């Protein structure tokens, strides 16, 4: 591992650890009566207000209103959809139709789709976006590490529940994984060009803009009733200011410095951190199978990340 990048690997771990807790927060909000689109809208609105305040105190690129070209502005719309509105809609909607363990497992397959997209784009694509993609080698460390991480994820998420296929919910979860893979292969290069603050602000804005059609059937009274509950306010602030504002800025910088594939491999650790957070917050115990699965995930990430 390049010692100069060690801090970015640590930041990737920190972000994935925080995102591992967000599943618990989202479940609390859904139980309080908020719908997936409403949770996303409030979460990203808080994050957008926060990043606008940050950009107001920064000169240069961060304070610009638009990107340098129409093509780049369209790419930011694409990122707002894949990393914002559609990603969170598909992930949270999947929870309505299938088991949480299915969703956790399928969404965390995003690194697999990232690898497939990278191979396809490198082989058949041309242009700035393709040239900027991280070079990855299809060798035994990548294959063995991926399989080991997937096996470890299966042990962790299915330890207490058996796998029950639910085509509609599982397809939503796979859709979320594909969205995150698409976001990852493009976002690193846009962050390189425009900086983390500007690029993240654009993602938040277009994520909010493209969620509006899904809010037309929202019940304002149900939202108001939920927002008077202290637990709802706390979880929304955590999701908006920590898991979205802070983590998206950090993650986009990590994508830029480590490369889209190396950074995305850390997503395999999500179930591990969800398990740890459930032990701390909910008093659950780690079983021998979960311990073996967690160790397999960590070893798999290390192997898959080797050049």
TIMARDO-755502 format. One record per residue: x, y, z of N, C-alpha, C in turn. Coordinates in steps of 0.1 Angstrom, whole numbers, plus 5000, padded with zeros to 4 digits. Example, Ala and Ser with C-alpha at 12.3 -4.5 7.8 and 13.67 -1.06 7.14 Angstrom:
residues 2
513249435078512349555078513249675078
512849785071513749895071512950005079
//
This chain:
residues 307
500849885000500050005000500950135000
500650224992501350354991501150425004
502250455011502150525024501550665023
501750725012501250865010499650865009
499150745006497650735005497050665017
497850635027497350565038496150635045
496250775046495250855052493950835045
493950825031492750815023492150675025
492950575027492350445031491650445044
492250515054491650535067490350605066
490250715057489050785055487950705049
488350615039487450525033486750435043
487650375052487150295063486150365072
486450495075485550575084484250595077
484250635064482950665057482150535057
482750425053481950295052481450255066
482150285076481750255090480450335093
480450465090479350555092478150505084
478350475071477350425062476750295067
477550215074477050095080475950115090
476050225097475050265107473750315101
473850365089472650435084471450345081
471750215080470650125078469750125090
470350125102469550135115468750265115
469350375111468750505112467550505102
467750455090466650445080465450365085
465750255091464650165097463850245107
464550315116463850395126462850495119
463350565109462550665102461350605094
461550485088460450425082459450375092
459850325103458950285114458150405119
458750525119458050645123457050705114
456950645102455950685092456450755080
457750785079458350855067458550755056
458250795044458450715032459850735026
460350635018461750645013462050775006
461150824998461450944990461451065000
460651065010460651175020461951175028
462351055032463651045040464851095031
464851055019465951105010465851255008
464651315006464551455003465051535015
464551495027464951575039466451555042
466951435040468351405042469251495032
468951495020469751565010469551715011
468351765015468051905017469051955028
469051885039470051925050471451935045
471851825037473151825032473451935022
472451965014472652075004472752215010
471952235020472052365028473452375034
473952265040475252265046476352285036
476352225025477452245015477352385008
476152435007476052575002476752675011
476552655024477252735034478752725033
479252605032480652575030481152645018
480452635007480952684994480852844994
480052895002479953045003481153105009
481853025017483153075023484353035015
484152975004485252934996485253014983
486353054978486453124965486853024954
486853074942487252984931486252884926
486652764924485852664917484652624926
484752624939483652574948482452674947
482752794945481652894945480952914931
481452844921480852854908479452804908
478552854899477152804899477052684889
477652694878477652594867478952534864
478952414858480252354854480652424841
481852374835482452444824481752424811
480952314810480352284797478952214799
478152214789476852154790477052004792
478051944785478251804787478551764801
479351844808479651824822478451844831
477651944828476451964836475451844834
475451784822474651664820475151544828
476551544829477151434837476751454852
476751574857476351594871474851554873
474051584863472651534864472651384866
473451314857473551164858474051124872
474951194877475551164891474551184902
473751294900472651324910471651214910
471351144899470451034898471050904903
472250874898472850744902473350734916
473850854921474450854935473450914945
472350964940471351034948470050974948
469151034940467750994940467450854937
467950804926467550664922468250564931
469450594935470150494944469450474957
469050584964468450574977466950524975
466350564964464950514962464950364960
465850314952465850164949466250094962
467250144969467750074981466650074992
466050184995465050185005463750115001
463350124988462150064984462349914984
463549864982463849714983463449664996
463649745007463349705021461849675023
460949735014459549715015459149575010
459849525001459449404994460249274997
461449295004462249175006462949195020
463649085024464249085037465449185037
465749235049466849335050468149265047
468349135050469549065047469749055032
468749035024468849025010469349165004
468749275010469149405005470549435008
470949405020472349425024473349355015
473049225013473949145004473949194990
472849224984472749264970473349404967
473049494976473549634975475049634976
475549554985477049554986477749474976
477049434965477749374953478149484944
478049604948478349724939479849714934
480849664942482149654936482249554924
481449454924481449354913480949434900
479849504901479349584890480349684885
481049744895482049844892483249784884
483649664888484649594880484249564866
482949514865482449474851482349604842
481849714848481749834840483049884836
484049874845485349924842486049844831
485849714831486449624821485749664807
484449674807483649704795484049834789
484149934798484450074793485850084788
486850014795488250014791488349944777
487649844775487749764763487049824751
485849874753485049924742484850074741
485150144752484950294752486150374748
485850504746486950594742486550734749
487550814750487250954755487850974769
487551094774488051144787487651054798
486451014799485950944811486650804811
486750744800487450604799488850614802
489550714797491050734799491350754814
490450814821490650844835490350734844
489850624840489450514848490650444854
490550384866491650314872491950184864
493150154862493550024856493549914866
492749814864492649694873493049574865
493649474872494049354866493249234870
492749154860491949044863492848924867
493448924879494348824884493748754896
494448654901493948574912493648654925
494448764928494048834940492648904939
492348954927491049024925489948924926
490148804919489048704919488848644932
490048604939489948534952489348634962
489848754962489448854972487948884970
487448894958486048924956485148814961
485548684957484748564962484848554977
485948584983486148574997485248675004
485248804999484448905005482948875004
482548824992481148794990480748674999
481548575001481248465010481148515024
482048605028481948665042480748745044
480248825034479048895034477848805036
477848695029476748595030476648535044
477848505050477848455063477248555073
477648685072477248785081475748815080
475248835067473848885065472848775066
473248655063472248545063472448455075
473248495085473548415097472248385105
471348485106470148465114468948435105
469048455092467848435084468248355071
467348275066467648205054467348295042
467848265030467648345019466248315013
465448415011464148405005464048494993
463848434981463848514969462548594969
462648724966461548814963461948894951
461548854939462048914927461949064926
460849114931460649264930461649334939
461749294952462649354961464049334957
464449214953465749184950466249264937
465349284928465649364916465949514920
465149564929465349694934466749704940
467149604948468449604955469549604945
469449514935470449504924470549644917
469349704915469349834908470149934916
470049934929470850024937472349994936
472749874935474149834934474649884920
473849874910474249924896474350074896
473450144903473450284904474750334910
475150264921476350304928477650284920
477650174912478750144903478850244893
477750284887477750394876478250524882
477750554894478250684901479750674903
480250564908481650554911482550574899
482250514888483150524876483250664870
482250744873482250884868482650984878
482250964890482451074901483951104903
484751004903486151034907486751134897
486451124884487051214874486451354875
485151364879484551494880485051564892
485351484903486051544915487451594912
488151524903489451564899489451704892
488451714884488351834876487751954883
486751934892486052044898486252064913
486851964919487051964934485851904941
486151854953485151774960483851854964
484051984968482952064972481952094961
482552144950481652174938480952054933
481651944931481051814926480051764935
480251764948479251714957478051794958
478251924957477152024957476151994945
476751974934475951944922475251814923
475851714929475151584931473951604940
474151674951473051704961471851774954
472251874946471251964939470351874929
471051804921470351724911469651604917
470151554928469451444935468151494940
468151614946466951674951465951704940
466451764929465651794917464951674912
465651564910465051444904464151364913
464151394926463251324936461951394936
461751514931460551584932459251504927
459351444915458151364911457751264920
458651204928458251094938457651154951
457651284952457151344964455751394963
455151384950453851444948452751374956
452951254959451851184967452151184982
453151264987453451265001452351315009
452251275022451251315031451851415041
451651545039452251645047452051625062
450751585065450451565080451251455086
451551345078452351235083453751275085
454251365076455651415078455751505090
454751595092454751675104454751595117
453851495117453751415129455051345132
455751295122457051235124458151325129
458151445124459151545127459151605141
458051575148458051615162458651515172
459051405166459651295175461151325176
461751325188463151355189464051255182
463651125182464451025176464451045161
463351095155463351115141464251235137
464251345145465051455143466551425144
466851345154468251305156468751225144
467951125140468351035129468451115115
467551205113467651285101468851375101
469151435112470351515113471651435111
471651315116472851225114472951195100
471851155093471851115079472251235070
471651345073471851465065473251525066
473651555078474951625081476151545081
476051425087477151335088477251235077
476251155075476251045065476251095051
475651215049475551275035476551385033
476351495040477251615038478751575040
479151535052480551505055481051385047
480251275047480751155041480851165026
479851225019479951235005481151325000
481451435007482551515004483851435006
483951365017485151275019485251165009
484151095007484150984998484551024983
483951134979484351174965485851214964
486351264975487851294975488551154975
488151064982488750934983488650864969
487550874962487450814949488450874940
488651004941489651074933491051034935
491451014948492850984952493150834951
492250744955492550604955492150534942
491250594934490750534923489350474925
488550474915487150434917486950294922
487850204917487650054920488250024934
489450074937489950054950489050104961
488550224959487650284969486350204971
485750164959484450094960484649964966
485749904966485949774973485649774988
485849894994485549915008484049895011
483249905001481749885003481449745008
482349645005482249515010482149505026
482749605032482849615047481549665053
480549705045479349765051478649665060
478449535056477749445066478549425079
479849435078480649415090480449535100
480349655094480149775103478749775108
477749725100476349725104476249625116
476949515115476949415126477549475138
478749545137479349605149478449715155
477749795147476949895152475649835159
475149725154474049665160474449605174
475749555175476149515188476249625198
476749745193476849855202475549925206
474749945195473450015197472249935201
472249805197471149725199471449605209
472649595213473049495223473149355217
473249345204473349205198474749155200
474849015199476048955201476648895188
477948895186478548835175478648685176
478148615167478148465167479448425161
479848295163481048245156480948255141
479748235135479648245120479848385116
479348485123479448625120480948665121
481648615131483048645133483848595121
483548465117484248415105483948495093
482648535091482248615079482948745079
483048815091483748945092485148935088
485848825093487248815090487448785075
486548705069486648685054486448805046
485548895051485249025043486549105044
487149125055488349205057489449155048
489749015049490748955041490448975026
489248955022488848965008489049105003
488749215011489049345006490549375004
491349325014492749335012493349275000
492849144997493249074985492849144972
491549184972490949244960491649374957
492149444967492749574965494149574961
494749454961496149444956496249464942
497349534938497549564923498249454917
//
